[in-house]
Amino acid sequence: MPTTIQVSEATKRLIGTFGTKEDTYETILVRMYDLAVKEQLREFLLSSENTITLDTAIERARKKWRR
């Protein structure tokens, strides 16, 4: 069931620049959503937050598994 969202004319024009004459706003917004999800996943996978260097990991492993 379609719904209505209110956006300014300027925002409507900006959204329209992501599509072609054949695209509906629905199509454009779904495409933008898909791109945003992919970007969030990419940022998550490539994030260096809570990571350590390979050298640090090897050093920790050697300390933990000494013979």
C-alpha distances in whole Angstrom, upper triangle without the diagonal:
4,7,10,13,17,19,23,24,26,23,21,24,25,21,22,25,24,23,24,23,21,19,16,15,12,15,18,16,16,19,21,19,21,24,24,24,27,29,28,30,32,34,34,36,38,39,42,41,43,45,49,51,52,56,55,53,56,58,57,57,60,61,59,60,64,67
4,7,10,13,16,19,20,22,20,17,20,21,18,19,22,21,20,21,20,19,16,13,12,10,13,15,14,14,17,18,17,20,22,22,23,26,27,27,29,31,32,33,35,37,37,41,41,43,44,48,50,51,55,54,53,56,58,56,57,60,61,59,61,64,67
4,7,10,13,16,18,20,18,16,19,20,17,18,22,21,20,22,21,20,18,14,12,11,14,16,14,15,18,18,17,20,22,22,22,26,27,27,29,31,32,32,35,36,37,40,39,42,44,47,49,51,54,53,52,55,57,56,56,60,60,59,60,64,67
4,7,10,13,14,17,15,13,17,18,15,16,20,20,19,21,20,20,17,14,11,11,15,15,13,15,18,18,17,21,23,22,23,26,27,27,29,31,32,32,35,37,37,40,39,42,44,48,50,51,55,54,53,56,58,56,57,61,61,60,61,65,68
4,7,10,12,14,12,11,15,15,13,15,18,18,18,21,20,21,18,14,11,11,15,14,12,14,17,16,16,19,21,20,21,24,24,24,27,29,29,30,33,34,34,37,37,39,41,45,47,49,52,51,50,54,55,54,55,58,59,57,59,63,66
4,7,9,12,10,9,13,14,13,15,18,18,19,21,21,22,19,16,13,14,17,16,14,17,19,18,18,21,22,21,23,26,26,26,29,30,30,31,34,35,35,38,37,40,42,46,48,50,53,52,52,55,57,55,56,60,60,59,61,64,67
4,7,8,6,6,10,11,10,12,15,16,17,19,19,21,18,15,12,14,17,15,13,16,18,16,17,20,21,19,22,25,24,24,27,29,28,30,33,33,33,36,36,39,41,44,46,48,51,50,50,53,55,54,55,58,59,58,60,63,66
4,5,5,6,9,10,11,12,15,16,18,20,20,22,19,17,14,17,19,17,15,19,20,18,19,23,23,21,24,27,26,26,30,31,30,32,35,35,35,38,37,40,42,46,47,50,53,52,52,55,57,56,57,60,61,60,62,65,68
4,5,5,6,9,10,10,13,15,16,18,17,20,18,16,13,16,18,16,16,19,20,18,20,23,23,22,26,28,27,28,31,32,31,34,36,36,36,39,39,43,44,47,49,51,54,54,53,57,58,57,59,62,63,62,64,67,70
4,5,5,6,9,10,11,13,15,17,18,20,18,17,14,17,19,16,16,19,19,17,19,22,21,21,24,26,25,26,29,29,29,31,34,34,34,37,37,40,42,45,46,48,51,51,51,54,56,55,56,59,60,60,62,64,68
4,5,5,6,8,10,12,14,16,17,19,16,15,12,14,16,13,12,16,16,14,16,19,18,17,21,23,21,22,26,26,26,28,31,31,31,34,34,37,39,42,43,46,49,48,48,51,53,52,53,56,57,56,58,61,65
4,5,5,6,9,11,12,14,14,16,13,12,9,12,14,11,11,15,15,14,16,19,18,18,21,23,23,24,27,28,28,30,32,33,33,36,36,39,41,44,46,48,51,50,50,53,55,54,55,58,59,58,60,63,66
4,5,5,6,9,10,12,12,15,13,13,11,14,15,12,13,16,16,14,17,20,19,19,23,24,23,25,28,28,28,31,33,33,33,37,37,40,42,45,46,48,51,51,50,53,55,55,56,59,60,59,61,64,67
4,5,5,7,10,12,14,16,14,14,11,14,14,11,11,15,14,12,15,17,16,16,20,21,20,21,24,24,24,27,29,29,30,33,33,37,38,41,42,44,47,47,47,50,52,51,52,55,56,56,57,60,63
4,5,6,8,11,12,14,11,10,8,10,11,7,8,11,11,9,12,14,14,14,17,19,18,20,23,23,23,26,28,28,29,32,33,36,37,40,41,43,46,46,46,49,51,50,51,54,55,55,56,59,62
4,5,6,8,9,11,9,9,7,11,10,7,9,13,12,11,14,16,16,17,20,21,21,23,25,25,26,29,30,31,32,35,36,39,40,43,44,46,49,49,48,51,54,53,54,57,58,57,59,62,65
4,5,8,10,12,10,12,10,13,12,9,11,14,12,11,15,16,15,16,20,20,19,22,24,24,25,28,29,29,30,34,34,38,39,42,42,44,47,47,47,50,52,52,52,55,57,56,58,60,63
4,7,10,12,9,10,9,12,10,6,9,11,9,8,12,13,12,13,16,17,16,19,21,21,22,25,26,26,28,31,32,35,36,39,40,41,44,45,44,47,49,49,49,52,54,53,55,57,60
4,7,8,6,8,8,10,8,6,9,11,9,10,13,14,13,16,18,19,19,22,23,23,25,27,29,29,31,34,35,38,39,42,42,44,47,47,47,49,52,51,52,55,56,56,57,60,63
4,5,5,8,10,12,10,9,13,14,12,14,17,17,17,19,22,22,22,25,27,27,28,31,32,32,34,37,39,42,42,45,46,47,50,51,50,52,55,54,55,58,59,59,60,63,65
4,6,8,10,13,11,11,14,16,15,16,19,20,20,22,25,25,26,28,30,30,32,34,35,36,37,41,42,45,46,49,49,50,54,54,53,56,58,58,58,61,63,62,63,66,69
4,7,10,11,10,10,14,15,14,16,19,19,19,22,24,24,25,28,29,30,32,34,35,35,37,41,42,45,45,48,49,50,53,54,53,55,58,57,57,61,62,61,62,65,68
4,7,8,6,7,10,11,10,12,15,15,16,18,20,21,22,25,26,26,28,30,31,32,34,38,39,42,42,45,46,47,51,51,50,52,55,54,54,58,59,58,59,62,65
4,5,5,6,9,10,11,12,14,16,17,18,20,21,23,25,26,27,29,31,32,33,34,38,39,42,42,46,47,48,52,52,50,53,56,55,55,58,60,59,60,63,66
4,5,5,6,8,10,10,12,14,15,16,18,20,21,22,24,26,27,28,30,31,32,36,36,39,40,44,45,46,50,50,49,52,54,53,53,57,58,57,58,61,64
4,5,5,6,9,10,11,12,14,15,17,18,20,21,23,24,26,27,29,30,31,35,35,38,39,43,44,45,49,48,47,50,53,51,52,55,56,55,56,60,62
4,6,5,6,9,10,11,12,14,15,17,18,20,21,23,24,26,27,29,30,34,34,37,38,41,42,43,47,47,46,48,51,50,50,54,55,54,55,58,61
4,6,5,6,9,10,11,12,14,16,16,18,20,21,23,24,26,27,28,32,32,35,36,40,41,42,45,45,44,47,50,49,49,52,54,53,54,57,60
4,5,5,6,9,10,10,12,14,15,16,18,20,21,22,24,26,26,30,30,33,34,38,39,41,44,44,43,46,48,47,47,51,52,51,52,55,58
4,5,5,6,9,10,11,12,14,15,17,18,20,21,23,24,26,29,30,32,33,37,38,39,43,42,41,44,46,45,45,49,50,49,50,53,56
4,5,5,6,9,10,11,12,14,16,17,18,20,21,22,24,28,29,31,32,35,36,37,41,41,40,42,45,44,44,48,49,48,49,52,55
4,5,5,6,9,10,10,12,14,15,16,18,20,21,22,26,26,29,30,33,35,36,39,39,38,41,44,43,43,47,48,47,48,51,54
4,5,5,6,9,10,11,12,14,15,17,18,20,21,25,25,27,29,32,33,35,38,38,37,40,42,41,41,45,46,45,46,49,52
4,5,5,6,9,10,11,12,14,15,17,18,20,24,24,27,27,31,32,33,37,37,35,38,41,39,40,43,44,43,44,48,50
4,5,5,6,9,10,10,12,14,15,16,18,22,23,25,26,29,30,31,35,35,34,37,39,38,39,42,43,42,44,47,49
4,5,5,6,9,10,10,12,14,15,16,20,20,23,24,27,29,30,34,33,32,36,38,37,37,41,42,41,42,46,48
4,5,5,6,9,10,11,12,14,15,19,19,22,23,26,28,29,32,32,31,34,36,35,35,39,40,39,40,43,46
4,5,5,6,9,10,11,12,14,18,19,21,22,25,26,27,30,30,29,32,34,33,34,37,38,37,39,42,44
4,5,5,6,9,10,10,12,16,17,20,20,23,24,26,29,29,28,31,33,33,33,36,38,37,38,41,44
4,5,5,6,9,10,10,14,14,17,18,21,23,25,28,28,27,30,32,31,31,35,36,35,36,40,43
4,5,5,6,8,10,13,14,16,17,20,22,23,26,26,24,27,30,29,29,32,34,33,34,37,40
4,5,5,6,8,12,13,16,16,19,20,21,24,24,23,26,29,28,28,32,33,32,34,36,39
4,6,5,6,9,11,14,14,17,18,20,23,23,22,25,28,27,28,31,32,31,33,36,39
4,6,5,9,9,11,12,16,17,19,22,22,20,24,26,25,25,29,30,29,30,33,37
4,6,9,10,12,11,14,16,17,20,20,19,21,24,23,23,27,28,27,28,31,34
4,6,9,12,10,13,14,15,19,19,18,21,23,23,23,26,28,27,29,31,34
4,5,8,8,11,13,15,18,18,17,20,22,21,23,26,27,26,28,31,34
4,6,5,8,10,12,15,14,14,17,19,18,20,23,24,24,26,28,31
4,5,9,11,14,17,15,15,19,20,18,20,23,24,23,26,28,32
4,7,10,13,15,13,13,16,17,15,17,20,20,20,22,25,29
4,7,9,12,10,10,13,14,13,15,18,18,18,20,23,26
4,7,8,6,7,10,11,10,12,15,16,16,18,20,24
4,5,5,6,9,10,11,12,14,16,17,18,20,23
4,5,5,6,9,10,10,12,14,15,16,18,21
4,5,5,6,9,10,11,12,14,15,16,19
4,5,5,6,9,10,11,12,14,15,19
4,5,5,6,9,10,11,12,14,17
4,5,5,6,9,10,10,12,15
4,5,5,6,9,10,11,14
4,5,5,6,9,10,14
4,5,5,6,8,12
4,5,5,6,9
4,6,6,9
4,6,9
4,6
4
